[in-house]
Amino acid sequence: MIAGLPSLTARLVAGYRALEDRRNDGVLRDPFAIDALGIVSRAALRSGFATYTPHHRRLQTSVALRHRALDDGMLAEVAAGASRVLILGAGFDARAWRFPDALRDVRVAEVDAPSTSALKAKLSVRWPGRPPERLTTDFAQEDLGDALDRHGWGDAERTCVLWEGVTMYLPASAIKATLGALAPRLAPGSAVWLDGWAPSTAVHAFERQLVRLVGEPIRWSGRPDDLLRLASPHGYDLTVASNSAELGARYAPRRPVHPASWVARLERS
């Protein structure tokens, strides 16, 4: 991420969600996503440019699938008794506004870099509903535990943590440290829902070059088993692991998907 600027990949995936929202057969509805885009990006979206090639169509579908899977994960955790939802690296996530009824009695907070969080606050002023609490930090530079403690999130409660579209931009050491910082602040039965990219030649060279150019290079590629090796020392079990083909079969069986992505659920034991 370029210092002092909002995350460009957060805007890219918001654009992908906006495209999904426009589809009659979309796997999710996110009418707020388009607000994250500038004038040029909105024009490109309306022209369909972002899904011009088969590769981009697969990538866009996979971004929508992971978002839908985490939507369903969050709703299931809340229904099972989670009293808090914590969204790490929230970007332009709009779940607090998309699910007002389900989250009415739930404490919701978003954690992100100051520049992205500030732009999100400005854009979301006109969104209807109760905004989430906003916590600012940098996963690679600052201690997440200290940030949570300062904002009153230090007590161990039943919590659903969503960590979407972030792990691939962090070194393994930062992923392990984040899970470690969360662990004592999560009651048993709490869940961390997250995604990643498996090591694969199918991760197109264009993608790696694109995110590198915008200052957010890929730093970690791993499978759910690799994630578990980082998480288990901190008291987590891997209870769900779904690759993109499985998510596609569940939500969009007629659409091609990006082969490297996956979604997982870690449970605090």
Backbone hydrogen bonds, N-H to C=O, Kabsch-Sander energy under -0.5 kcal/mol:
donor,donor_aa,acceptor,acceptor_aa,energy
2,I,214,V,-0.7
5,L,2,I,-2.2
11,R,7,S,-1.1
12,L,8,L,-2.1
13,V,9,T,-2.6
14,A,10,A,-1.6
15,G,11,R,-2.1
16,Y,12,L,-1.8
17,R,13,V,-2.2
18,A,14,A,-2.4
19,L,15,G,-2.1
20,E,16,Y,-1.9
21,D,17,R,-2.4
22,R,18,A,-1.0
22,R,19,L,-0.5
23,R,19,L,-0.6
23,R,20,E,-1.1
26,G,23,R,-1.2
33,A,30,D,-1.1
35,D,32,F,-1.4
36,A,33,A,-1.8
37,L,34,I,-1.6
42,R,38,G,-2.4
43,A,39,I,-2.0
44,A,40,V,-2.3
45,L,41,S,-2.4
46,R,42,R,-2.4
47,S,43,A,-1.4
48,G,44,A,-0.7
48,G,45,L,-1.2
49,F,44,A,-1.9
51,T,48,G,-1.6
52,Y,49,F,-1.9
57,R,53,T,-2.0
58,R,54,P,-2.2
59,L,55,H,-2.2
60,Q,56,H,-2.8
61,T,57,R,-2.2
62,S,58,R,-2.2
63,V,59,L,-2.2
64,A,60,Q,-2.0
65,L,61,T,-2.5
66,R,62,S,-2.4
67,H,63,V,-1.8
68,R,64,A,-2.4
69,A,65,L,-2.6
70,L,66,R,-2.2
71,D,67,H,-2.2
72,D,68,R,-2.6
73,G,69,A,-2.2
74,M,70,L,-2.7
75,L,71,D,-2.4
76,A,72,D,-2.1
77,E,73,G,-2.2
78,V,74,M,-2.4
79,A,75,L,-2.2
80,A,76,A,-1.5
81,G,78,V,-1.4
82,A,77,E,-2.5
83,S,158,R,-2.0
84,R,158,R,-1.0
85,V,107,R,-2.8
86,L,160,C,-2.5
87,I,85,V,-0.5
87,I,109,A,-2.8
88,L,86,L,-0.7
88,L,162,L,-2.9
89,G,111,V,-1.6
90,A,87,I,-0.6
90,A,111,V,-1.7
93,D,90,A,-2.1
97,W,94,A,-1.1
98,R,94,A,-2.5
99,F,95,R,-2.1
103,L,99,F,-1.8
104,R,101,D,-1.2
106,V,103,L,-1.5
107,R,83,S,-2.3
108,V,106,V,-0.5
109,A,85,V,-2.3
110,E,133,E,-3.0
111,V,87,I,-3.1
112,D,135,L,-2.0
117,S,113,A,-2.6
118,A,114,P,-2.4
119,L,115,S,-1.8
120,K,116,T,-2.5
121,A,117,S,-2.3
122,K,118,A,-1.8
123,L,119,L,-2.6
124,S,120,K,-2.4
125,V,122,K,-0.8
126,R,123,L,-0.7
127,W,124,S,-1.5
133,E,108,V,-2.6
135,L,110,E,-3.2
135,L,133,E,-0.5
137,T,112,D,-1.9
141,Q,138,D,-1.2
142,E,138,D,-3.2
144,L,142,E,-0.6
147,A,143,D,-1.6
148,L,144,L,-2.6
149,D,145,G,-2.5
150,R,146,D,-2.4
151,H,147,A,-1.2
152,G,149,D,-1.5
153,W,148,L,-3.3
157,E,155,D,-0.9
157,E,185,R,-1.0
159,T,157,E,-0.5
160,C,84,R,-2.6
161,V,159,T,-0.6
161,V,191,A,-3.2
162,L,86,L,-2.7
163,W,193,W,-2.8
164,E,88,L,-0.6
169,Y,166,V,-2.2
170,L,167,T,-1.7
174,A,171,P,-0.8
175,I,171,P,-1.7
176,K,172,A,-2.6
177,A,173,S,-2.2
178,T,174,A,-2.3
179,L,175,I,-2.3
180,G,176,K,-2.1
181,A,177,A,-2.3
182,L,178,T,-2.0
183,A,179,L,-1.9
185,R,182,L,-2.1
186,L,183,A,-1.7
187,A,157,E,-2.0
189,G,268,R,-3.0
190,S,187,A,-2.2
191,A,159,T,-2.1
192,V,266,L,-2.8
193,W,161,V,-3.3
193,W,191,A,-0.5
194,L,264,A,-2.3
195,D,163,W,-1.1
196,G,262,W,-1.7
198,A,260,A,-3.3
203,V,200,S,-1.4
204,H,202,A,-1.2
207,E,204,H,-0.8
208,R,204,H,-1.4
209,Q,205,A,-2.4
210,L,206,F,-2.7
211,V,207,E,-2.5
212,R,208,R,-1.6
213,L,209,Q,-2.2
214,V,210,L,-1.5
215,G,212,R,-1.5
216,E,211,V,-3.2
219,R,168,M,-3.5
220,W,168,M,-1.6
222,G,197,W,-1.9
226,D,223,R,-0.7
227,L,223,R,-2.1
228,L,224,P,-2.4
229,R,225,D,-1.5
230,L,226,D,-1.1
230,L,227,L,-0.6
231,A,227,L,-1.9
232,S,228,L,-3.3
234,H,231,A,-2.0
235,G,232,S,-2.0
236,Y,231,A,-0.7
237,D,267,E,-2.4
239,T,237,D,-0.7
239,T,265,R,-2.5
240,V,265,R,-1.2
242,S,263,V,-2.9
244,S,261,S,-1.8
247,L,243,N,-2.3
248,G,244,S,-2.6
249,A,245,A,-2.2
250,R,246,E,-1.5
251,Y,247,L,-2.6
252,A,248,G,-2.0
255,R,252,A,-2.0
258,H,58,R,-1.0
261,S,258,H,-0.6
262,W,196,G,-1.7
263,V,242,S,-2.7
264,A,194,L,-3.0
265,R,240,V,-2.2
266,L,192,V,-2.7
267,E,237,D,-3.0
268,R,190,S,-2.8
269,S,235,G,-2.8
269,S,267,E,-0.6
